[in-house]
Amino acid sequence: MKVSIKRACEYFNVSRSGYYAFVNRSPSNLTLENEVLSEIIRAIYFKHKGRYGSRRIQVELKREHQLAVSRK
């Protein structure tokens, strides 16, 4: 079912200009940092064949990558 942008914006009570501003907005620095950090954590996890948990990954992030992050 296709709905026009105008009708969808009316339904959600959002201006069309606000919708297009949201769609065309570039990702924030925090979003980009989280994506990079997630890739590093996955690489560490798979490098150690899934045997590293959050505590070991946290230690490796600090030692090897000089990144101070919380365990969670």
mmCIF file as Biopython writes it, N, C-alpha, C and O atoms, coordinates in Angstrom:
data_model
#
loop_
_atom_site.group_PDB
_atom_site.id
_atom_site.type_symbol
_atom_site.label_atom_id
_atom_site.label_alt_id
_atom_site.label_comp_id
_atom_site.label_asym_id
_atom_site.label_entity_id
_atom_site.label_seq_id
_atom_site.pdbx_PDB_ins_code
_atom_site.Cartn_x
_atom_site.Cartn_y
_atom_site.Cartn_z
_atom_site.occupancy
_atom_site.B_iso_or_equiv
_atom_site.auth_seq_id
_atom_site.auth_asym_id
_atom_site.pdbx_PDB_model_num
ATOM 1   N N  . MET A ? 1  ? 0.846  -1.170  0.000  1.0 0.0 1  A 1 
ATOM 2   C CA . MET A ? 1  ? 0.000  0.000   0.000  1.0 0.0 1  A 1 
ATOM 3   C C  . MET A ? 1  ? 0.898  1.243   0.000  1.0 0.0 1  A 1 
ATOM 4   O O  . MET A ? 1  ? 1.714  1.424   0.903  1.0 0.0 1  A 1 
ATOM 5   N N  . LYS A ? 2  ? 0.745  2.069   -0.987 1.0 0.0 2  A 1 
ATOM 6   C CA . LYS A ? 2  ? 1.531  3.291   -1.074 1.0 0.0 2  A 1 
ATOM 7   C C  . LYS A ? 2  ? 0.727  4.463   -0.549 1.0 0.0 2  A 1 
ATOM 8   O O  . LYS A ? 2  ? -0.458 4.612   -0.849 1.0 0.0 2  A 1 
ATOM 9   N N  . VAL A ? 3  ? 1.388  5.285   0.236  1.0 0.0 3  A 1 
ATOM 10  C CA . VAL A ? 3  ? 0.762  6.477   0.799  1.0 0.0 3  A 1 
ATOM 11  C C  . VAL A ? 3  ? 1.646  7.661   0.436  1.0 0.0 3  A 1 
ATOM 12  O O  . VAL A ? 3  ? 2.871  7.559   0.489  1.0 0.0 3  A 1 
ATOM 13  N N  . SER A ? 4  ? 1.052  8.756   0.078  1.0 0.0 4  A 1 
ATOM 14  C CA . SER A ? 4  ? 1.841  9.934   -0.274 1.0 0.0 4  A 1 
ATOM 15  C C  . SER A ? 4  ? 2.509  10.519  0.971  1.0 0.0 4  A 1 
ATOM 16  O O  . SER A ? 4  ? 2.036  10.346  2.094  1.0 0.0 4  A 1 
ATOM 17  N N  . ILE A ? 5  ? 3.600  11.200  0.742  1.0 0.0 5  A 1 
ATOM 18  C CA . ILE A ? 5  ? 4.338  11.833  1.845  1.0 0.0 5  A 1 
ATOM 19  C C  . ILE A ? 5  ? 3.433  12.842  2.543  1.0 0.0 5  A 1 
ATOM 20  O O  . ILE A ? 5  ? 3.426  12.935  3.770  1.0 0.0 5  A 1 
ATOM 21  N N  . LYS A ? 6  ? 2.686  13.582  1.768  1.0 0.0 6  A 1 
ATOM 22  C CA . LYS A ? 6  ? 1.800  14.604  2.337  1.0 0.0 6  A 1 
ATOM 23  C C  . LYS A ? 6  ? 0.805  13.969  3.309  1.0 0.0 6  A 1 
ATOM 24  O O  . LYS A ? 6  ? 0.614  14.456  4.424  1.0 0.0 6  A 1 
ATOM 25  N N  . ARG A ? 7  ? 0.179  12.884  2.877  1.0 0.0 7  A 1 
ATOM 26  C CA . ARG A ? 7  ? -0.830 12.229  3.720  1.0 0.0 7  A 1 
ATOM 27  C C  . ARG A ? 7  ? -0.187 11.597  4.963  1.0 0.0 7  A 1 
ATOM 28  O O  . ARG A ? 7  ? -0.754 11.654  6.054  1.0 0.0 7  A 1 
ATOM 29  N N  . ALA A ? 8  ? 0.992  10.998  4.793  1.0 0.0 8  A 1 
ATOM 30  C CA . ALA A ? 8  ? 1.675  10.387  5.938  1.0 0.0 8  A 1 
ATOM 31  C C  . ALA A ? 8  ? 2.066  11.454  6.951  1.0 0.0 8  A 1 
ATOM 32  O O  . ALA A ? 8  ? 1.939  11.240  8.156  1.0 0.0 8  A 1 
ATOM 33  N N  . CYS A ? 9  ? 2.534  12.587  6.478  1.0 0.0 9  A 1 
ATOM 34  C CA . CYS A ? 9  ? 2.919  13.672  7.387  1.0 0.0 9  A 1 
ATOM 35  C C  . CYS A ? 9  ? 1.706  14.214  8.130  1.0 0.0 9  A 1 
ATOM 36  O O  . CYS A ? 9  ? 1.791  14.531  9.316  1.0 0.0 9  A 1 
ATOM 37  N N  . GLU A ? 10 ? 0.581  14.322  7.437  1.0 0.0 10 A 1 
ATOM 38  C CA . GLU A ? 10 ? -0.652 14.768  8.099  1.0 0.0 10 A 1 
ATOM 39  C C  . GLU A ? 10 ? -1.068 13.773  9.174  1.0 0.0 10 A 1 
ATOM 40  O O  . GLU A ? 10 ? -1.475 14.165  10.268 1.0 0.0 10 A 1 
ATOM 41  N N  . TYR A ? 11 ? -0.964 12.494  8.862  1.0 0.0 11 A 1 
ATOM 42  C CA . TYR A ? 11 ? -1.369 11.443  9.803  1.0 0.0 11 A 1 
ATOM 43  C C  . TYR A ? 11 ? -0.521 11.489  11.078 1.0 0.0 11 A 1 
ATOM 44  O O  . TYR A ? 11 ? -1.043 11.368  12.186 1.0 0.0 11 A 1 
ATOM 45  N N  . PHE A ? 12 ? 0.804  11.668  10.906 1.0 0.0 12 A 1 
ATOM 46  C CA . PHE A ? 12 ? 1.706  11.681  12.060 1.0 0.0 12 A 1 
ATOM 47  C C  . PHE A ? 12 ? 1.906  13.078  12.641 1.0 0.0 12 A 1 
ATOM 48  O O  . PHE A ? 12 ? 2.686  13.266  13.575 1.0 0.0 12 A 1 
ATOM 49  N N  . ASN A ? 13 ? 1.196  14.053  12.079 1.0 0.0 13 A 1 
ATOM 50  C CA . ASN A ? 13 ? 1.252  15.430  12.556 1.0 0.0 13 A 1 
ATOM 51  C C  . ASN A ? 13 ? 2.682  15.980  12.517 1.0 0.0 13 A 1 
ATOM 52  O O  . ASN A ? 13 ? 3.180  16.551  13.487 1.0 0.0 13 A 1 
ATOM 53  N N  . VAL A ? 14 ? 3.322  15.785  11.356 1.0 0.0 14 A 1 
ATOM 54  C CA . VAL A ? 14 ? 4.685  16.252  11.125 1.0 0.0 14 A 1 
ATOM 55  C C  . VAL A ? 14 ? 4.670  17.111  9.868  1.0 0.0 14 A 1 
ATOM 56  O O  . VAL A ? 14 ? 3.983  16.786  8.899  1.0 0.0 14 A 1 
ATOM 57  N N  . SER A ? 15 ? 5.421  18.202  9.879  1.0 0.0 15 A 1 
ATOM 58  C CA . SER A ? 15 ? 5.476  19.032  8.676  1.0 0.0 15 A 1 
ATOM 59  C C  . SER A ? 15 ? 6.295  18.312  7.606  1.0 0.0 15 A 1 
ATOM 60  O O  . SER A ? 15 ? 7.192  17.528  7.917  1.0 0.0 15 A 1 
ATOM 61  N N  . ARG A ? 16 ? 5.976  18.590  6.350  1.0 0.0 16 A 1 
ATOM 62  C CA . ARG A ? 16 ? 6.734  17.965  5.262  1.0 0.0 16 A 1 
ATOM 63  C C  . ARG A ? 16 ? 8.179  18.443  5.279  1.0 0.0 16 A 1 
ATOM 64  O O  . ARG A ? 16 ? 9.091  17.660  5.016  1.0 0.0 16 A 1 
ATOM 65  N N  . SER A ? 17 ? 8.398  19.710  5.583  1.0 0.0 17 A 1 
ATOM 66  C CA . SER A ? 17 ? 9.771  20.213  5.623  1.0 0.0 17 A 1 
ATOM 67  C C  . SER A ? 17 ? 10.564 19.526  6.738  1.0 0.0 17 A 1 
ATOM 68  O O  . SER A ? 17 ? 11.752 19.249  6.579  1.0 0.0 17 A 1 
ATOM 69  N N  . GLY A ? 18 ? 9.910  19.257  7.854  1.0 0.0 18 A 1 
ATOM 70  C CA . GLY A ? 18 ? 10.565 18.532  8.945  1.0 0.0 18 A 1 
ATOM 71  C C  . GLY A ? 18 ? 10.915 17.110  8.554  1.0 0.0 18 A 1 
ATOM 72  O O  . GLY A ? 18 ? 11.975 16.600  8.916  1.0 0.0 18 A 1 
ATOM 73  N N  . TYR A ? 19 ? 10.015 16.469  7.809  1.0 0.0 19 A 1 
ATOM 74  C CA . TYR A ? 19 ? 10.273 15.109  7.329  1.0 0.0 19 A 1 
ATOM 75  C C  . TYR A ? 19 ? 11.493 15.094  6.412  1.0 0.0 19 A 1 
ATOM 76  O O  . TYR A ? 19 ? 12.387 14.263  6.575  1.0 0.0 19 A 1 
ATOM 77  N N  . TYR A ? 20 ? 11.529 16.022  5.440  1.0 0.0 20 A 1 
ATOM 78  C CA . TYR A ? 20 ? 12.646 16.045  4.506  1.0 0.0 20 A 1 
ATOM 79  C C  . TYR A ? 20 ? 13.950 16.447  5.190  1.0 0.0 20 A 1 
ATOM 80  O O  . TYR A ? 20 ? 15.020 15.984  4.795  1.0 0.0 20 A 1 
ATOM 81  N N  . ALA A ? 21 ? 13.876 17.298  6.205  1.0 0.0 21 A 1 
ATOM 82  C CA . ALA A ? 21 ? 15.076 17.646  6.965  1.0 0.0 21 A 1 
ATOM 83  C C  . ALA A ? 21 ? 15.620 16.404  7.676  1.0 0.0 21 A 1 
ATOM 84  O O  . ALA A ? 21 ? 16.832 16.194  7.728  1.0 0.0 21 A 1 
ATOM 85  N N  . PHE A ? 22 ? 14.715 15.582  8.225  1.0 0.0 22 A 1 
ATOM 86  C CA . PHE A ? 22 ? 15.121 14.353  8.907  1.0 0.0 22 A 1 
ATOM 87  C C  . PHE A ? 22 ? 15.733 13.356  7.922  1.0 0.0 22 A 1 
ATOM 88  O O  . PHE A ? 22 ? 16.765 12.748  8.208  1.0 0.0 22 A 1 
ATOM 89  N N  . VAL A ? 23 ? 15.099 13.192  6.774  1.0 0.0 23 A 1 
ATOM 90  C CA . VAL A ? 23 ? 15.567 12.221  5.781  1.0 0.0 23 A 1 
ATOM 91  C C  . VAL A ? 23 ? 16.949 12.601  5.237  1.0 0.0 23 A 1 
ATOM 92  O O  . VAL A ? 23 ? 17.785 11.727  5.009  1.0 0.0 23 A 1 
ATOM 93  N N  . ASN A ? 24 ? 17.186 13.873  5.032  1.0 0.0 24 A 1 
ATOM 94  C CA . ASN A ? 24 ? 18.436 14.328  4.427  1.0 0.0 24 A 1 
ATOM 95  C C  . ASN A ? 24 ? 19.530 14.654  5.432  1.0 0.0 24 A 1 
ATOM 96  O O  . ASN A ? 24 ? 20.630 15.050  5.048  1.0 0.0 24 A 1 
ATOM 97  N N  . ARG A ? 25 ? 19.235 14.491  6.711  1.0 0.0 25 A 1 
ATOM 98  C CA . ARG A ? 25 ? 20.213 14.801  7.754  1.0 0.0 25 A 1 
ATOM 99  C C  . ARG A ? 25 ? 21.335 13.773  7.736  1.0 0.0 25 A 1 
ATOM 100 O O  . ARG A ? 25 ? 21.090 12.577  7.579  1.0 0.0 25 A 1 
ATOM 101 N N  . SER A ? 26 ? 22.561 14.243  7.898  1.0 0.0 26 A 1 
ATOM 102 C CA . SER A ? 26 ? 23.697 13.317  7.968  1.0 0.0 26 A 1 
ATOM 103 C C  . SER A ? 26 ? 23.754 12.689  9.356  1.0 0.0 26 A 1 
ATOM 104 O O  . SER A ? 26 ? 23.262 13.279  10.318 1.0 0.0 26 A 1 
ATOM 105 N N  . PRO A ? 27 ? 24.343 11.507  9.475  1.0 0.0 27 A 1 
ATOM 106 C CA . PRO A ? 27 ? 24.406 10.847  10.779 1.0 0.0 27 A 1 
ATOM 107 C C  . PRO A ? 27 ? 25.256 11.652  11.769 1.0 0.0 27 A 1 
ATOM 108 O O  . PRO A ? 27 ? 26.220 12.312  11.380 1.0 0.0 27 A 1 
ATOM 109 N N  . SER A ? 28 ? 24.892 11.588  13.034 1.0 0.0 28 A 1 
ATOM 110 C CA . SER A ? 28 ? 25.614 12.335  14.063 1.0 0.0 28 A 1 
ATOM 111 C C  . SER A ? 28 ? 26.960 11.672  14.352 1.0 0.0 28 A 1 
ATOM 112 O O  . SER A ? 28 ? 27.188 10.519  13.986 1.0 0.0 28 A 1 
ATOM 113 N N  . ASN A ? 29 ? 27.828 12.401  14.999 1.0 0.0 29 A 1 
ATOM 114 C CA . ASN A ? 29 ? 29.137 11.867  15.370 1.0 0.0 29 A 1 
ATOM 115 C C  . ASN A ? 29 ? 28.999 10.674  16.302 1.0 0.0 29 A 1 
ATOM 116 O O  . ASN A ? 29 ? 29.758 9.711   16.195 1.0 0.0 29 A 1 
ATOM 117 N N  . LEU A ? 30 ? 28.034 10.729  17.218 1.0 0.0 30 A 1 
ATOM 118 C CA . LEU A ? 30 ? 27.817 9.619   18.152 1.0 0.0 30 A 1 
ATOM 119 C C  . LEU A ? 30 ? 27.419 8.354   17.403 1.0 0.0 30 A 1 
ATOM 120 O O  . LEU A ? 30 ? 27.897 7.267   17.726 1.0 0.0 30 A 1 
ATOM 121 N N  . THR A ? 31 ? 26.557 8.484   16.419 1.0 0.0 31 A 1 
ATOM 122 C CA . THR A ? 31 ? 26.146 7.326   15.622 1.0 0.0 31 A 1 
ATOM 123 C C  . THR A ? 31 ? 27.339 6.719   14.892 1.0 0.0 31 A 1 
ATOM 124 O O  . THR A ? 31 ? 27.504 5.499   14.862 1.0 0.0 31 A 1 
ATOM 125 N N  . LEU A ? 32 ? 28.163 7.571   14.309 1.0 0.0 32 A 1 
ATOM 126 C CA . LEU A ? 32 ? 29.343 7.085   13.594 1.0 0.0 32 A 1 
ATOM 127 C C  . LEU A ? 32 ? 30.321 6.403   14.545 1.0 0.0 32 A 1 
ATOM 128 O O  . LEU A ? 32 ? 30.884 5.360   14.214 1.0 0.0 32 A 1 
ATOM 129 N N  . GLU A ? 33 ? 30.524 6.989   15.731 1.0 0.0 33 A 1 
ATOM 130 C CA . GLU A ? 33 ? 31.421 6.372   16.720 1.0 0.0 33 A 1 
ATOM 131 C C  . GLU A ? 33 ? 30.901 5.006   17.147 1.0 0.0 33 A 1 
ATOM 132 O O  . GLU A ? 33 ? 31.676 4.057   17.273 1.0 0.0 33 A 1 
ATOM 133 N N  . ASN A ? 34 ? 29.603 4.902   17.370 1.0 0.0 34 A 1 
ATOM 134 C CA . ASN A ? 34 ? 29.022 3.625   17.792 1.0 0.0 34 A 1 
ATOM 135 C C  . ASN A ? 34 ? 29.177 2.561   16.727 1.0 0.0 34 A 1 
ATOM 136 O O  . ASN A ? 34 ? 29.418 1.397   17.047 1.0 0.0 34 A 1 
ATOM 137 N N  . GLU A ? 35 ? 29.043 2.940   15.459 1.0 0.0 35 A 1 
ATOM 138 C CA . GLU A ? 35 ? 29.207 1.967   14.377 1.0 0.0 35 A 1 
ATOM 139 C C  . GLU A ? 35 ? 30.650 1.460   14.316 1.0 0.0 35 A 1 
ATOM 140 O O  . GLU A ? 35 ? 30.885 0.265   14.140 1.0 0.0 35 A 1 
ATOM 141 N N  . VAL A ? 36 ? 31.604 2.367   14.461 1.0 0.0 36 A 1 
ATOM 142 C CA . VAL A ? 36 ? 33.022 1.982   14.421 1.0 0.0 36 A 1 
ATOM 143 C C  . VAL A ? 36 ? 33.351 1.106   15.619 1.0 0.0 36 A 1 
ATOM 144 O O  . VAL A ? 36 ? 34.028 0.087   15.479 1.0 0.0 36 A 1 
ATOM 145 N N  . LEU A ? 37 ? 32.875 1.499   16.795 1.0 0.0 37 A 1 
ATOM 146 C CA . LEU A ? 37 ? 33.129 0.714   18.008 1.0 0.0 37 A 1 
ATOM 147 C C  . LEU A ? 37 ? 32.524 -0.678  17.892 1.0 0.0 37 A 1 
ATOM 148 O O  . LEU A ? 37 ? 33.142 -1.658  18.308 1.0 0.0 37 A 1 
ATOM 149 N N  . SER A ? 38 ? 31.331 -0.774  17.336 1.0 0.0 38 A 1 
ATOM 150 C CA . SER A ? 38 ? 30.683 -2.077  17.160 1.0 0.0 38 A 1 
ATOM 151 C C  . SER A ? 38 ? 31.512 -2.985  16.255 1.0 0.0 38 A 1 
ATOM 152 O O  . SER A ? 38 ? 31.635 -4.181  16.517 1.0 0.0 38 A 1 
ATOM 153 N N  . GLU A ? 39 ? 32.075 -2.421  15.197 1.0 0.0 39 A 1 
ATOM 154 C CA . GLU A ? 39 ? 32.913 -3.215  14.291 1.0 0.0 39 A 1 
ATOM 155 C C  . GLU A ? 39 ? 34.176 -3.698  14.998 1.0 0.0 39 A 1 
ATOM 156 O O  . GLU A ? 39 ? 34.592 -4.840  14.803 1.0 0.0 39 A 1 
ATOM 157 N N  . ILE A ? 40 ? 34.785 -2.851  15.812 1.0 0.0 40 A 1 
ATOM 158 C CA . ILE A ? 40 ? 35.988 -3.252  16.552 1.0 0.0 40 A 1 
ATOM 159 C C  . ILE A ? 40 ? 35.657 -4.371  17.524 1.0 0.0 40 A 1 
ATOM 160 O O  . ILE A ? 40 ? 36.409 -5.339  17.637 1.0 0.0 40 A 1 
ATOM 161 N N  . ILE A ? 41 ? 34.534 -4.246  18.230 1.0 0.0 41 A 1 
ATOM 162 C CA . ILE A ? 41 ? 34.129 -5.272  19.201 1.0 0.0 41 A 1 
ATOM 163 C C  . ILE A ? 41 ? 33.851 -6.594  18.488 1.0 0.0 41 A 1 
ATOM 164 O O  . ILE A ? 41 ? 34.260 -7.649  18.973 1.0 0.0 41 A 1 
ATOM 165 N N  . ARG A ? 42 ? 33.163 -6.554  17.351 1.0 0.0 42 A 1 
ATOM 166 C CA . ARG A ? 42 ? 32.909 -7.790  16.589 1.0 0.0 42 A 1 
ATOM 167 C C  . ARG A ? 42 ? 34.219 -8.437  16.154 1.0 0.0 42 A 1 
ATOM 168 O O  . ARG A ? 42 ? 34.369 -9.657  16.224 1.0 0.0 42 A 1 
ATOM 169 N N  . ALA A ? 43 ? 35.167 -7.614  15.704 1.0 0.0 43 A 1 
ATOM 170 C CA . ALA A ? 43 ? 36.449 -8.151  15.254 1.0 0.0 43 A 1 
ATOM 171 C C  . ALA A ? 43 ? 37.172 -8.849  16.403 1.0 0.0 43 A 1 
ATOM 172 O O  . ALA A ? 43 ? 37.731 -9.931  16.220 1.0 0.0 43 A 1 
ATOM 173 N N  . ILE A ? 44 ? 37.165 -8.237  17.584 1.0 0.0 44 A 1 
ATOM 174 C CA . ILE A ? 44 ? 37.801 -8.852  18.754 1.0 0.0 44 A 1 
ATOM 175 C C  . ILE A ? 44 ? 37.103 -10.167 19.093 1.0 0.0 44 A 1 
ATOM 176 O O  . ILE A ? 44 ? 37.758 -11.176 19.352 1.0 0.0 44 A 1 
ATOM 177 N N  . TYR A ? 45 ? 35.785 -10.147 19.090 1.0 0.0 45 A 1 
ATOM 178 C CA . TYR A ? 45 ? 35.002 -11.335 19.441 1.0 0.0 45 A 1 
ATOM 179 C C  . TYR A ? 45 ? 35.304 -12.495 18.499 1.0 0.0 45 A 1 
ATOM 180 O O  . TYR A ? 45 ? 35.536 -13.617 18.950 1.0 0.0 45 A 1 
ATOM 181 N N  . PHE A ? 46 ? 35.301 -12.233 17.199 1.0 0.0 46 A 1 
ATOM 182 C CA . PHE A ? 46 ? 35.542 -13.300 16.231 1.0 0.0 46 A 1 
ATOM 183 C C  . PHE A ? 46 ? 37.015 -13.690 16.162 1.0 0.0 46 A 1 
ATOM 184 O O  . PHE A ? 46 ? 37.342 -14.835 15.850 1.0 0.0 46 A 1 
ATOM 185 N N  . LYS A ? 47 ? 37.893 -12.754 16.448 1.0 0.0 47 A 1 
ATOM 186 C CA . LYS A ? 47 ? 39.325 -13.065 16.480 1.0 0.0 47 A 1 
ATOM 187 C C  . LYS A ? 47 ? 39.622 -14.127 17.548 1.0 0.0 47 A 1 
ATOM 188 O O  . LYS A ? 47 ? 40.496 -14.976 17.372 1.0 0.0 47 A 1 
ATOM 189 N N  . HIS A ? 48 ? 38.890 -14.062 18.638 1.0 0.0 48 A 1 
ATOM 190 C CA . HIS A ? 48 ? 39.082 -15.019 19.731 1.0 0.0 48 A 1 
ATOM 191 C C  . HIS A ? 48 ? 38.026 -16.121 19.722 1.0 0.0 48 A 1 
ATOM 192 O O  . HIS A ? 48 ? 37.769 -16.761 20.741 1.0 0.0 48 A 1 
ATOM 193 N N  . LYS A ? 49 ? 37.420 -16.331 18.554 1.0 0.0 49 A 1 
ATOM 194 C CA . LYS A ? 49 ? 36.489 -17.439 18.299 1.0 0.0 49 A 1 
ATOM 195 C C  . LYS A ? 49 ? 35.313 -17.483 19.274 1.0 0.0 49 A 1 
ATOM 196 O O  . LYS A ? 49 ? 34.856 -18.561 19.654 1.0 0.0 49 A 1 
ATOM 197 N N  . GLY A ? 50 ? 34.829 -16.313 19.674 1.0 0.0 50 A 1 
ATOM 198 C CA . GLY A ? 50 ? 33.650 -16.245 20.529 1.0 0.0 50 A 1 
ATOM 199 C C  . GLY A ? 50 ? 33.899 -16.577 21.982 1.0 0.0 50 A 1 
ATOM 200 O O  . GLY A ? 50 ? 32.950 -16.725 22.753 1.0 0.0 50 A 1 
ATOM 201 N N  . ARG A ? 51 ? 35.164 -16.698 22.374 1.0 0.0 51 A 1 
ATOM 202 C CA . ARG A ? 51 ? 35.462 -17.064 23.749 1.0 0.0 51 A 1 
ATOM 203 C C  . ARG A ? 51 ? 35.615 -15.869 24.669 1.0 0.0 51 A 1 
ATOM 204 O O  . ARG A ? 51 ? 35.690 -16.032 25.887 1.0 0.0 51 A 1 
ATOM 205 N N  . TYR A ? 52 ? 35.661 -14.663 24.101 1.0 0.0 52 A 1 
ATOM 206 C CA . TYR A ? 52 ? 35.808 -13.462 24.906 1.0 0.0 52 A 1 
ATOM 207 C C  . TYR A ? 52 ? 34.436 -12.893 25.235 1.0 0.0 52 A 1 
ATOM 208 O O  . TYR A ? 52 ? 33.595 -12.711 24.355 1.0 0.0 52 A 1 
ATOM 209 N N  . GLY A ? 53 ? 34.228 -12.618 26.507 1.0 0.0 53 A 1 
ATOM 210 C CA . GLY A ? 53 ? 33.010 -11.957 26.947 1.0 0.0 53 A 1 
ATOM 211 C C  . GLY A ? 53 ? 33.248 -10.466 27.085 1.0 0.0 53 A 1 
ATOM 212 O O  . GLY A ? 53 ? 34.272 -9.936  26.655 1.0 0.0 53 A 1 
ATOM 213 N N  . SER A ? 54 ? 32.275 -9.802  27.697 1.0 0.0 54 A 1 
ATOM 214 C CA . SER A ? 54 ? 32.344 -8.345  27.773 1.0 0.0 54 A 1 
ATOM 215 C C  . SER A ? 54 ? 33.548 -7.857  28.574 1.0 0.0 54 A 1 
ATOM 216 O O  . SER A ? 54 ? 34.137 -6.832  28.230 1.0 0.0 54 A 1 
ATOM 217 N N  . ARG A ? 55 ? 33.919 -8.564  29.622 1.0 0.0 55 A 1 
ATOM 218 C CA . ARG A ? 55 ? 35.046 -8.104  30.444 1.0 0.0 55 A 1 
ATOM 219 C C  . ARG A ? 55 ? 36.373 -8.218  29.711 1.0 0.0 55 A 1 
ATOM 220 O O  . ARG A ? 55 ? 37.190 -7.299  29.763 1.0 0.0 55 A 1 
ATOM 221 N N  . ARG A ? 56 ? 36.595 -9.325  29.034 1.0 0.0 56 A 1 
ATOM 222 C CA . ARG A ? 56 ? 37.842 -9.485  28.283 1.0 0.0 56 A 1 
ATOM 223 C C  . ARG A ? 56 ? 37.898 -8.519  27.102 1.0 0.0 56 A 1 
ATOM 224 O O  . ARG A ? 56 ? 38.958 -7.981  26.783 1.0 0.0 56 A 1 
ATOM 225 N N  . ILE A ? 57 ? 36.760 -8.302  26.458 1.0 0.0 57 A 1 
ATOM 226 C CA . ILE A ? 57 ? 36.717 -7.358  25.338 1.0 0.0 57 A 1 
ATOM 227 C C  . ILE A ? 57 ? 37.017 -5.949  25.842 1.0 0.0 57 A 1 
ATOM 228 O O  . ILE A ? 57 ? 37.736 -5.196  25.186 1.0 0.0 57 A 1 
ATOM 229 N N  . GLN A ? 58 ? 36.476 -5.594  26.992 1.0 0.0 58 A 1 
ATOM 230 C CA . GLN A ? 58 ? 36.740 -4.277  27.572 1.0 0.0 58 A 1 
ATOM 231 C C  . GLN A ? 58 ? 38.232 -4.090  27.838 1.0 0.0 58 A 1 
ATOM 232 O O  . GLN A ? 58 ? 38.788 -3.028  27.557 1.0 0.0 58 A 1 
ATOM 233 N N  . VAL A ? 59 ? 38.874 -5.114  28.375 1.0 0.0 59 A 1 
ATOM 234 C CA . VAL A ? 59 ? 40.308 -5.037  28.664 1.0 0.0 59 A 1 
ATOM 235 C C  . VAL A ? 59 ? 41.099 -4.898  27.366 1.0 0.0 59 A 1 
ATOM 236 O O  . VAL A ? 59 ? 42.031 -4.097  27.296 1.0 0.0 59 A 1 
ATOM 237 N N  . GLU A ? 60 ? 40.743 -5.661  26.348 1.0 0.0 60 A 1 
ATOM 238 C CA . GLU A ? 60 ? 41.466 -5.575  25.081 1.0 0.0 60 A 1 
ATOM 239 C C  . GLU A ? 60 ? 41.255 -4.221  24.415 1.0 0.0 60 A 1 
ATOM 240 O O  . GLU A ? 60 ? 42.181 -3.677  23.814 1.0 0.0 60 A 1 
ATOM 241 N N  . LEU A ? 61 ? 40.058 -3.676  24.514 1.0 0.0 61 A 1 
ATOM 242 C CA . LEU A ? 61 ? 39.821 -2.341  23.957 1.0 0.0 61 A 1 
ATOM 243 C C  . LEU A ? 61 ? 40.737 -1.311  24.619 1.0 0.0 61 A 1 
ATOM 244 O O  . LEU A ? 61 ? 41.262 -0.414  23.960 1.0 0.0 61 A 1 
ATOM 245 N N  . LYS A ? 62 ? 40.915 -1.453  25.911 1.0 0.0 62 A 1 
ATOM 246 C CA . LYS A ? 62 ? 41.759 -0.495  26.626 1.0 0.0 62 A 1 
ATOM 247 C C  . LYS A ? 62 ? 43.237 -0.707  26.294 1.0 0.0 62 A 1 
ATOM 248 O O  . LYS A ? 62 ? 43.964 0.260   26.063 1.0 0.0 62 A 1 
ATOM 249 N N  . ARG A ? 63 ? 43.685 -1.964  26.268 1.0 0.0 63 A 1 
ATOM 250 C CA . ARG A ? 63 ? 45.104 -2.254  26.035 1.0 0.0 63 A 1 
ATOM 251 C C  . ARG A ? 63 ? 45.519 -2.038  24.584 1.0 0.0 63 A 1 
ATOM 252 O O  . ARG A ? 63 ? 46.509 -1.359  24.313 1.0 0.0 63 A 1 
ATOM 253 N N  . GLU A ? 64 ? 44.770 -2.611  23.658 1.0 0.0 64 A 1 
ATOM 254 C CA . GLU A ? 64 ? 45.177 -2.625  22.255 1.0 0.0 64 A 1 
ATOM 255 C C  . GLU A ? 64 ? 44.733 -1.388  21.472 1.0 0.0 64 A 1 
ATOM 256 O O  . GLU A ? 64 ? 45.419 -0.960  20.544 1.0 0.0 64 A 1 
ATOM 257 N N  . HIS A ? 65 ? 43.588 -0.815  21.848 1.0 0.0 65 A 1 
ATOM 258 C CA . HIS A ? 65 ? 43.017 0.279   21.055 1.0 0.0 65 A 1 
ATOM 259 C C  . HIS A ? 65 ? 42.968 1.599   21.824 1.0 0.0 65 A 1 
ATOM 260 O O  . HIS A ? 65 ? 42.541 2.617   21.279 1.0 0.0 65 A 1 
ATOM 261 N N  . GLN A ? 66 ? 43.397 1.589   23.078 1.0 0.0 66 A 1 
ATOM 262 C CA . GLN A ? 66 ? 43.395 2.768   23.938 1.0 0.0 66 A 1 
ATOM 263 C C  . GLN A ? 66 ? 42.008 3.412   24.007 1.0 0.0 66 A 1 
ATOM 264 O O  . GLN A ? 66 ? 41.882 4.636   23.959 1.0 0.0 66 A 1 
ATOM 265 N N  . LEU A ? 67 ? 40.972 2.578   24.121 1.0 0.0 67 A 1 
ATOM 266 C CA . LEU A ? 67 ? 39.595 3.052   24.226 1.0 0.0 67 A 1 
ATOM 267 C C  . LEU A ? 67 ? 39.054 2.698   25.604 1.0 0.0 67 A 1 
ATOM 268 O O  . LEU A ? 67 ? 39.023 1.526   25.982 1.0 0.0 67 A 1 
ATOM 269 N N  . ALA A ? 68 ? 38.631 3.704   26.349 1.0 0.0 68 A 1 
ATOM 270 C CA . ALA A ? 68 ? 38.041 3.483   27.665 1.0 0.0 68 A 1 
ATOM 271 C C  . ALA A ? 68 ? 36.525 3.464   27.498 1.0 0.0 68 A 1 
ATOM 272 O O  . ALA A ? 68 ? 35.911 4.492   27.213 1.0 0.0 68 A 1 
ATOM 273 N N  . VAL A ? 69 ? 35.931 2.292   27.676 1.0 0.0 69 A 1 
ATOM 274 C CA . VAL A ? 69 ? 34.491 2.145   27.542 1.0 0.0 69 A 1 
ATOM 275 C C  . VAL A ? 69 ? 33.972 1.350   28.737 1.0 0.0 69 A 1 
ATOM 276 O O  . VAL A ? 69 ? 34.722 0.623   29.388 1.0 0.0 69 A 1 
ATOM 277 N N  . SER A ? 70 ? 32.677 1.501   29.014 1.0 0.0 70 A 1 
ATOM 278 C CA . SER A ? 70 ? 32.088 0.719   30.090 1.0 0.0 70 A 1 
ATOM 279 C C  . SER A ? 70 ? 31.885 -0.720  29.615 1.0 0.0 70 A 1 
ATOM 280 O O  . SER A ? 70 ? 31.846 -0.982  28.413 1.0 0.0 70 A 1 
ATOM 281 N N  . ARG A ? 71 ? 31.759 -1.624  30.538 1.0 0.0 71 A 1 
ATOM 282 C CA . ARG A ? 71 ? 31.602 -3.041  30.201 1.0 0.0 71 A 1 
ATOM 283 C C  . ARG A ? 71 ? 30.296 -3.290  29.446 1.0 0.0 71 A 1 
ATOM 284 O O  . ARG A ? 71 ? 30.235 -4.163  28.581 1.0 0.0 71 A 1 
ATOM 285 N N  . LYS A ? 72 ? 29.281 -2.545  29.763 1.0 0.0 72 A 1 
ATOM 286 C CA . LYS A ? 72 ? 27.982 -2.764  29.127 1.0 0.0 72 A 1 
ATOM 287 C C  . LYS A ? 72 ? 27.956 -2.158  27.761 1.0 0.0 72 A 1 
ATOM 288 O O  . LYS A ? 72 ? 26.941 -2.240  27.068 1.0 0.0 72 A 1 
#
